[in-house]
Amino acid sequence: MTPSISSLASILHEIRTPIQTVLGTAELLQETSLNPEQEEYVRQIMFSAKVLHTLSNDILDFEKLRTNKFQIERIPFNLIQVVEQSICLVSIEAYNKGLELLCTIDYNIPRTVYGDPVRVQQVLLNFLKNAVKFTPSGYISLTVTMQKQEGKDILVFQVSDTGIGIADDKKSTIFQPFVQVINDMTRQYGGSGLGLSICSQLVNLMGGYCGIKDNTPKGTTFYFSLPLESAPGSAHPPKISLPTNSRILVVDDSPEYRKNLLRILGFMCDAEVTP
């Protein structure tokens, strides 16, 4: 497998620019006057080009990791901004599938931390995109919390979905490259089968770890943790004083959304269904 991956990585260095050109041209073509048939052709071109672009990036990253050529940065960056950008990048696809997209960030997390913003977003986006891809209906929920582990501050990112789920006997191999569980899924849903393996290796390089667990009542939760290093002068977001004796009415036709919104708000609640 090693020689073939190395050879393919060399070839992909040469074809990545043409792929990006195809994507850019297709996006420009979408802005012109097209009939419905032509619009469908352009959508197919863009979909295929994006698949090739993701595949080429995965193989190039996998080769860098395999040969220990991957460099992790340690610079100050706005963590809240990275999380919000990641949510925005998957919001359209989630909306098109009719999925609820939820995000909760712990108020105690400082805005500016040390780390590699590009790689943090790469892992977060991979988890979010997988959740959208493998969830036919329901919701996607991202939570970012700060925990104490052995006296150290740890950031924990959790992406939960109400998707197809993963069998218990497959969970131990889900972060390995080219395993059968990945191949079974990618044949139906598309993908390289390398994304989760790359995420796991990147998180390890950043001093953290990845994991998977069941979501209740159905679906999956992928999570990863990273050591938290606050940048000098980093201010915590202002805390919000929640009312103690107020009544709040939440109206929505999605029971999953109501349930998650109430949990996120942290209030004692009654839910009522009306015709």
N, C-alpha and C positions, 0 to 999 in steps of 0.2 A: 504493500500500500504506500510506503514512504516514497519510492521513486515516482510513482504516478502522481501523488499530491504535489511533489516538488516541481515536476514538469508542468502540471496543469497551472500551478501558481505562476510560473514564468510566462506561460501563454496569456493568462488573465491580465497580467500587467499591461500587455499590448492591446487587449481588446476592451479594457475598461473605458478608455476615452471614446471609442465608437459607440459603446452602449450609452454613455452619458449624452452623446450627440443625438442619438435616436430619441432618448427621453425628452431632451430639450426641444427638439423639432416637433415631436408629437404634442407637447404642451403648447407650443406656438400655434400648431395646426388647430387645436381645440378652440382658440380664440377667433378663428375665421368663421365664415358662414358655411355651415355644413348641413346636409340633409340627414335625416335619421339614420340611414344606412351608412353614410360616411362617418357619423359620430360613433357608431358601433365599431367600425373598423379601427378608428383611432383609439377607442377604449381598449380593444384587443391588443393593439400595438403597445400601448402604455403598460398594460398589465404584464405582457410578456417581457418587456424591457426592464420593468421593475424586478421581476423574478430573476432575470439574468444579473441585474445589478446587485441584488442581495446575495445571490449565489456566489458571484465573483468576490464580493467583500468577505463573505464567510470563509471561503477557501484561502484567501490571502491572509486573513487574520489567523486562521488555524495554522497555516504554515509558519507565520511569525512566532506564534506561541510554541509550536513544536520545536523550532530551532532556537528558542530563547532570544529572539530578536525584538520582543515586544517591550517598549519602554513605557512605564507608568509615570505620569507627571504628579507633582505635588505642588499645587498652586492654590491661592485663595479663590473661591468662586461662590456665587450666590446659589445655594442649594434650593431655595424656594423657587427661583426662576427656572432651574433645570427641571424640577418636578412639574411646574406649570407648563413649560414648553413640551414636555413629554406627553402630558395629557392632551394638549392641543393637537399634537401630531397624529393622534389616533381617534380624535373626537369625530371627524367626518365619517370615517369607516364605521365607527360604533353607531353613529346616528343613522347611517344608511341601512344598518341591520336592525334598527329599532331597539338597540341596547341602551340601558341606563349606564351612565359613566359617573362614578362617584370618586371623590378624592378627599382625604382627611390628612392634615399635617399637624403634628404635635406642636402646641404653642411654645413649648420649652426648647425647641430646636433653634439654634442660632441661624441667622440668615446666611452668614458667611462662614465657610469651613475650608479646611485644607483638603485637597484631594485632586483627582483627575476628572474634571467635569465631563469630558467627552466620553470616557469609559463608563462613568456612572450612568450617563444618559443612554449609552449603548445597551447596557444590561437592562435598565428600566424599560426602555422601548421594546426590547426583545420580549420581555415578560408581558407587557401590555399588548403588543401585537399578537402574540400567541393566544392570549386570553380572548381577544376579539375574534381571531380566526376560528378558534375551537368552541365558541359559544354561539349557538343558534338563536337563543332567546334568553331574556333575563337581564343580568347586570354584570358590570365589571367594577370592582372596587379597589382603589389604591389607598393604602394607609402608610404613613411614614411616622414612626415613633422613635423615642429615645429611651434606651434601657441601660441599666447598670449591670455589668457582668464583670465579676472579679475586681470591683472597684473602678472600672473604666466605663466611660460613656460610649455606647454603641448605637449606631443608627440601624433601624430595621425597616426595610421596605417590604410590604406585602401586597401582592396582586391576587385578588380572589375573583372567581368567576362562577357562573352557573352553567358551565359547559358540559362537555361529554365525559369529563373525568378521566382518571388513569387507574388501571388495575393495580392492586396492592403489590402483586409480584413483579410489576414493571417499574415501580418507583425507585428501586435501588440502582437502576441502570439508566435512568432518564437523563442524567448529565454526562453520560459517556457518548463519544462520537460513533456514528454508524451502527448503533444498536438496533435490534429488531423493532422495538416499540416505536422508535423514531421513524423507521422505514415504513411501518404500517400506516402511521399517521400522514407522513409526507406523500405517500402515494395517493391518498385521498384529498389532502388539503394543500399540498405543495410545500416546498422548502428544501433546504440542503441536508437536514439532519445534523447540522453542526452548530446551530445557534446556541442551544442550551449548554453544550460542551464548552463553547467559547466563553459564554457568560460565567460558567463555573470557574474556568481558569483565570479569567480577568478578575473576578472577585477575590480569588485566592491570592493573586498578585497584589491586590490592594489591601490584603490583610484580613479579609472576611471569609464568609462561607455562604453557600446556597443550600436551600432545602425545599421540600415539597410536603404538603399535607392535604387532607381532605377539607373541602369547604362544606358547611352545613346550610341547607339540607342536601345540596348536590353541587358537583363541580370540584374545582381544585384551587388551592392556594399555593402559589410559588412565592418564596421569600428569599431575601439576601440581606446580610448584615455587613456593616463596615465600621471600623473604629472611627469615632468622631473626634476631630481636632478643630476646635474653634479658632478662627483667624483672629489676630489681634484687633481689638476695637469692634469686634462683631457684637451687634446688639440683638437681643431677643425681640421678636415681634411683641408689640404691646398686648398685654393680657386683657381679655374682655370679661367684664363682670356680668355674669348671667343672672337674670332675675330669679328670685326665689319663690315668689307668690303669684306668678303669672300663669295664665292659661294660653296654650298655643294650639292652633288648629292647623293640621297638615292635611291637605287635600290632594290626592293623586289617584289615578285609576290603576296604578301598578302596585300590587301587594308587596313585591320584592323591594321596590323603591321606598315605600312607606316604612317597611321594617328596617331597612338600612339607614334611612334618614333619622328615624327615632333613635337608633343605636348610636349614630354619630353625634347627635345633639346631646345625648346623655340625660334627657329628661324622663321622668316617670310619665308614661303615656297610656292612653286608651285608644285603640283603633276601632273604627266602626265602618262597616260596609253598607252602602245604600244603593238601591237600584238606579 
